[in-house]
Amino acid sequence: MKQIEELLKTDRTREQIAEIDRNILPVQNAEGKWGFMDKRSSEVVIPFLCDEAEGFIAGKAEVILNGNWAMIDETGKIIM
């Protein structure tokens, strides 16, 4: 829910917000790293390797890895 509240504070359109995949959510571990969890199973589906992470929109999520922005797919593969 916090993620949705944060998105509402951005300049993203309602259509972009509606496209967010609510089943795969960014989560932060105790060490401050981000990964992604499947909301339905509560399993971590992408390991905690990211410095920052955005939610998935249309099958892609922006993350920061080793200080650089990247785009990943739902398997964690870097696509941009």
Residue pairs with C-beta under 8 A, 6 or more apart in sequence:
3 20
3 25
3 26
3 55
4 17
4 20
7 17
7 20
7 55
8 17
16 57
19 57
19 58
20 55
20 56
20 57
21 55
21 56
21 57
21 59
21 74
22 39
23 38
23 39
23 40
24 36
24 37
24 38
24 39
24 45
24 46
24 55
24 56
24 74
25 36
25 37
25 39
25 55
26 34
26 35
26 36
26 50
26 53
26 54
26 55
26 61
27 34
27 35
27 36
27 37
27 44
27 48
28 34
28 48
29 35
29 48
31 48
33 48
33 49
33 50
33 51
34 48
34 49
34 50
34 51
34 52
34 53
34 63
35 44
35 46
35 47
35 48
35 49
35 50
35 53
36 44
36 45
36 46
36 53
36 56
36 61
36 76
37 43
37 44
37 45
38 44
38 45
45 74
45 76
46 72
46 74
46 75
46 76
47 76
49 65
50 63
50 64
50 65
51 63
51 64
51 65
51 66
51 67
52 63
52 64
53 61
53 62
53 63
53 64
54 61
54 62
54 63
55 61
56 74
59 73
59 74
60 71
60 72
60 73
60 79
61 71
61 72
62 69
62 70
62 71
63 69
63 70
63 71
63 72
64 70
65 78
70 78
70 80
71 78
71 79
71 80
72 78
72 79
73 79
